[in-house]
Amino acid sequence: MSSPPVADFISREARFGARNYEPLGVVLSRGEGVFVWDTQGNRYLDCLSAYSAVDQGHCHPKILAAMVEQAGRLTLTSRAFHNDQLAPFYEEIAELTGSHKVLPMNSGAEAVESAIKSVRKWGYEVKGVPDGQAEIIVCANNFHGRTLGIVGFSTDAATREHFGPFAPGFKIIPFGDLAALEDAITPNTVAFLVEPIQGEAGVIIPPAGYFTGVRELCTAHDVMLILDEIQTGLGRTGKLLAEQHEGIEADVTLLGKALSGGFYPVSAVLSNNEVLGTLKPGQHGSTFGGNPLACAVARAALRVLVEEGMIENAAVQGERFLKGLRSIRANTVRDVRGRGLMLAVELNTEAGRARRYCEALQTEGILAKDTHEHTIRFAPPLVITSDQVDWALERIAATLTQDFA
Ligand SMILES: *Cc1c(COP(=O)(O)O)cnc(C)c1O
């Protein structure tokens, strides 16, 4: 049985769909572990992992089993009633992350929006900021999602252009600059919202000690530190949370993406008692947030992450991958960055757009995604083996030494 040609799927998508993405010309129909297959049966090593949502590998059998079992029993109750999956989910994620309170949401952007609402409320009701004056500090080149509240404080032109007017109350400072943070804080500052490593900006790692300093400044000025770990969290950087690389603790931690192993949209706001403690019945919610199917899937996703040693594997394979990328001698390469399995190769601008290299990698059996014109990121599922890393490195080296310019 042959499937319709690839071009047919692509042209139908283009005809009927909003064209808010520019995908590579591959149509996928199956996934298992680190691999995906297209409709023609070609196999690829997935080096994007759906932007780190399938960290546990495609179609992980234990998460699948939990999902199927729960889907046949109870999927949605709304929060008007209790369900028997929510309490164990709360307990397990709180214990794993050392958090006191949990707010379940669906997409990552919703978790960010929920955190913004919560810290503002905390600011007015606990810190004593005059009503309507709360300020939140964010970083240039941030990526926190696509909702209106969030794109309003983006510094990326395409993200913002013609979507305004935007909500006030945000101040933008450079990432990795402690003095700028100190200068930006006022008595009305309620929170600093930041990614531990800027993912969409091209895997930008701040200077060592930055987050230790951030933690100190936030504590000294009674400012809630919100770490958006939607991409960096849950093992991606070789630790459960990226904050652990500097031994700090955020006041509010945002998780999403891999929280469901890619099966289902599940996100969460984790906080100390104070911040989420300000929310009272009726003040925030979501029909699907905390539903039993989401909770069962997330519980399984967290369990396999820990029980199958994926976090440790990310640290080991990440180091191997980074070392391999650094040893590639190609004049197309300007910089190589990474922590754990969150890796990026920045190309020289003369090398042309990174997309052409991603298209070349596709023909070599590797799916990777360009970001910001000249950067290729590599973020395979955390279950990748040494042999698979070496296999990928050989093909990446061959591709980067080609000249497309
Ligand atoms: C992906 C991402 C988001 C948004 O998550 P969605 O599920 O796409 O809404 C927010 N913050 C960071 C750091 C992300 O990588």
The ligand as a Tripos MOL2 file, in Angstrom:
@<TRIPOS>MOLECULE
LIG
   15    15     1     0     0
SMALL
NO_CHARGES

@<TRIPOS>ATOM
      1 C1          7.9390   26.3390   24.1750 C.3       1 LIG1
      2 C2          8.1610   27.3480   25.2330 C.ar      1 LIG1
      3 C3          7.0870   28.0780   25.7840 C.ar      1 LIG1
      4 C4          5.6850   27.9890   25.2660 C.3       1 LIG1
      5 O1          5.1220   26.7250   25.3320 O.3       1 LIG1
      6 P1          3.8250   26.3840   24.4340 P.3       1 LIG1
      7 O2          3.4080   25.0290   24.9170 O.co2     1 LIG1
      8 O3          4.2790   26.3750   23.0070 O.co2     1 LIG1
      9 O4          2.8260   27.4210   24.7020 O.co2     1 LIG1
     10 C5          7.3740   28.9530   26.8180 C.ar      1 LIG1
     11 N1          8.6160   29.1100   27.2740 N.ar      1 LIG1
     12 C6          9.6740   28.4410   26.7630 C.ar      1 LIG1
     13 C7         11.0390   28.6570   27.3320 C.3       1 LIG1
     14 C8          9.4860   27.5440   25.7170 C.ar      1 LIG1
     15 O5         10.5300   26.9090   25.1870 O.3       1 LIG1
@<TRIPOS>BOND
     1     1     2 1
     2     2     3 ar
     3     2    14 ar
     4     3     4 1
     5     3    10 ar
     6     4     5 1
     7     5     6 1
     8     6     7 2
     9     6     8 1
    10     6     9 1
    11    10    11 ar
    12    11    12 ar
    13    12    13 1
    14    12    14 ar
    15    14    15 1
@<TRIPOS>SUBSTRUCTURE
     1 LIG1         1 GROUP 0 **** ****
